[in-house]
Amino acid sequence: MRMSSRGRTAGLILAMLLFAMPLEAGPSRIVSLTPVGTEILFALGQGDNISAVTEFCDTPEEALLKPRIGGFAVVNLEALLAMETDLIVMQDIHAPFIPQLEQLGVPYVVLRQSSVEDVLLSIAELGRVCEASNAASEMEDRLRREISRVSERASASDRPRVLLSVSRELSEPRISAFYAAGRGTFYDELIELAGGVNAVPPGGASYPMLSPEGLMKLDPDVIVDLVGARGYYHSMEPVDDDLVFDRDRLIRQWRENADTSAAKEGRIHILEGTAFLRPGPEMWRILRALAEIIHPESGSP
């Protein structure tokens, strides 16, 4: 079954540590059901201990050589037992499977994100579980340094209102609806750190679905469209990826979608790639890209 772009992105933007079932020793047969978890594991030097990953785990390149255990929406418990898995790295979409895993005695770590600090703490905890605390500490320190360096350059006075689209049907001739990053998300925090203000008002859903009319009411100064990677985009009908991901076409859709300040000022930006959907070891890349977009006058962070 092919996953829609909305469903795929919703899964990608979930991720970071919630809790863990303890291990007696460092794991050597790890199955990762989340792309962010796979990235963290490889960055912690656990590549040789990974037995399988999902079809969406595309980074680092070494992950592409690992056996595939399917997508991340379904967990095949029989396959996990047959592989003698001694650690499962999941995200909170898999929470319904926790009682079964505990009954079977399969150790697990559940990842989720809600803030930058959650991301940093999750790296530390996964490092502890995998007996790689030193590597986790170095990774955490690097991320904190990068975050501080970028945020210190952010303007304190000129803070444009930023609309961050995290998922939409790119193949549509016009934008009928899209999901935006709301308040209380790690994207919201990154926008602030990059020197902007989230155009989505507080009090709503974490990732509200907006219409063109809703976009016009928000009237953002800057629009950032996270379109994912063309290799993972699937539509109900066959599409030409080169056409669908044509940057000029994507920008034109936003200009034609609503009369906004961002459209008038030419401040519509497309960020292509799964890296911008995953708050993991490379999260600083998301922050840096946002900072360059929000305050281009400051130069590259």
N, C-alpha and C positions, 0 to 999 in steps of 0.2 A: 504494500500500500504506500502510495507516495504522499508525503506530508506537505501541506500547504505552507506558503511562506510565513503566514501568520503563526501557524502552529509551531513551525520550526523555530522561529525567532523567540516565541514565548518560552520555548524550552531552553533556548540558548541564554536568555537573560535571567533565568532562575539561577542559582548556583552559589555557594559558599557555606561555610561550616555551621551546622546546627548541633550535632552531637555525634558521639562515636560509641560503638560497642567495643570494649577493651580487648586487646590481644595479649597473649602470653609471651610472644616474641615477635620480632620484626617479620612482616609478611614477605613471602617470596612468590606467591601466586595471586597477584592482584588483578581484579577485573574492574575497569573504569567504565561507568555508564554515563559519564558526563564529559564533554570536551574540555571544560575548565579543569576538572579533576585530572584529566590526562596530561594537560599542559603542566600543572603543578607537579605531578609525579615525575615527569621527565626532568623538569627543572631541579627537582630534589635528587636527581641521580638514580631514580628507581626504574629506569627503562628496562633493565634486564629482569626485573621482578614483575613486570606487567604481562599477564597471560592473554588478555583480550581487551578490546575497546569497542566503541560503537562506530557505526558507519559515518558519523559526523565528526569523529576525532581526526582532524587533518593536520594538526600541528603538535609538535615539530614534525619534520618529515619522517623521522623514525617511527612515528605513530602509524603511518600508512603501511608499514610492514607487519604490524601486529594483526593477529586473527581478529575477525569482526564477529561481534555477538549480536548484531542487529542495531535497531534504533534505541532511543532511551525511553520510549513510552511504555514498553513491555519488558518484563523481566522473566526470563526462562530459568526458573529455579532448578529444574532438572539438569540443565546444561551447566549451571554454576556448580552444582554438586558433583557432576561428572568430572569437572575440571579440577576438583579438590581446591576450590577457591578459598584462600585464607584471609582475604580482605576485599570487600566490595566498596567502591567509592561511588556514591550516588548523589542525587540532588533531591530537593523536597518533593518533586513530582512522584518519586518512588515511595513516599511515606506509607502508602497502604500495604507495602510488602514487608514492612518492619516486623510485625508480629510473626510472620512466617519465618523470616530470617533468624529471629531470636529463638523460635521454637527449634529450628534446625541447627542452631549454634554457629551460624556463619557470621563472623565479625564484619562490621560495616562502619562506614563514616558517611554521614549525610551532609551535603554541602548546600548552602543557600547564600544569597547576598541581600543585604538591605542597606549597607553603608560601606564606605571605604575601609573603615576599621574592621568590619566583619571580614572583608577580603584578607586583610593583613593577619588577623587572628586565625583565620582558617588555614593559611599557609603554615603558621606556627604549629597548629594542632595536627595537621596532616604530617608535618615533619616529625612531630613527637611520636605519632602512631607508627611511622615507618622507620623510626630510629635514625632520622636524618635531621636532627634539630639544628646542627651547625649550618647546614646548607639552607634550611628554612630561615634561620636568623639572618644570614647574609642576604637572602632574597628580600626579606622584610625590610632590612636596613636600606637596601638599594631603592626599593619602592618608596620608602618614606623620604629619602633624599631627593628623588626625582619629583615627588609631589610637592615638597617644600620649595624646591627650586622653581618650579613652574608657578606655583601659587604666589610666591613672593614678587613675581613680575606682573601679576595681574593688577589691573587698574582698580583702585578703591573708589574712584569717583564716577567714571564712565562705565556703567554696567548695563549693556544692552539686554533686552528681553529675548531669550533664546527658546525656540521650539525645537525639540529633538524628536524626530519621528523614528520609531524603532521597528516598525513593521507595517507593510502595506502590500497590496497586490500590484506589483510593478507593471504587469502586462496590460492593465486596464488602459484604455485610451485617455481617460480622465480619472483623477483621484476621487473616488466616491467616499472613502473613509480610510482612516489610518490610526495606528496606536502611537501615542506619545508617551514620553517618560514624564511621569508626574512627580509630585513632591514625595519626599521620604524614600527615594530610590538612590542607588549609587550614582546614577546619571545626574540626578538633581544635585548631588553633592559635587560631582565633577564640574558641572556648569558653574557653580559658585566658586570653586577653586580656580577655574580658568578665567574668572573675572566677569561672569555674566549672572543673569537672574533667570530662573525658569519662568517661561511665559505661562505655563500651566498653573493656575491658582491653587492654593492649598485646600485641603478638605475633601478631595475627590479620590478616585481610585489611583492605585500606584501606576497603572498603565492604561489611562482612559482611552476609549475609542472616540475619535473626533470626526466631525463632518466638515465639509467646506465652509458651512455656515459658522460652525464652532471655531474654525481657524480664523475666519474673518473677525469674529468677536475678540479673539485673543490678540490679533494684529501684532505678531512678533516682529522684532527688529532683525532677527537672524533666524533662518531655518536651516537645520542640519538633518539630512536624510540618511539614515543608516540603512543601506540596501543589501547588506550581506554579501555573499559571494555567488557569482553566477553558476558555479558548479553545483550549488545546493538549491538553486531556485527551481521550483516546480510549479507549473500552472495546470489548471484543469484541461487546457488545450495545448497542443504542441506550440512552442514559441521559439523565436530566434533570439538566443541569449545576447548576441551582439547588439541587436536592435533594442531589446528590453533594457539592457544596461547602458545604452548610449547616454552619455552624461548630458548632452544638450537636450535630449528628449526628456530626461528626468527633471531637469531644471525647468524646462518649459511647462511641464505638468503643474509645478507649483505656482508658476507665474499665472497660468490660466485658471488655476483652481480658486483663487481668492485674491481680492485687492488688499494686499498687506504691505506694511512698511518694508519688510524684507524683500518683496518682489520689486518695489519701486526703487530701492537702493541697490539692487543687485547683490543681496547678501543671502543667497541660497547656495548651500554647499552639499555635495554628495560625498559620502565616505563609503567606499566599497571594500568589502572584506570581512571575514568572520572575526578578525582581531578586535573590531569595534563593538562586537556583541558579547565579548567574554571578559569579565572582570577577574583576570588571573595574574600571572607573573608579568604579563606585558600590559597591564592596565595603564601604566604611565603613558603608553602610546595614545590611548584614548584621550587622556588629559592634555597631552601636548598638542594633538590635533585640534581639540576644542579651543585651546588657548590661542593657537595660530589663527583660527577662524574668528574668534570673538574679538581679539585685539591684534590684528595684523600689523598695526603700527609699531608694536613692541618687538617685531622680528621673531625669529625662531627661538623658542625657549632653550 
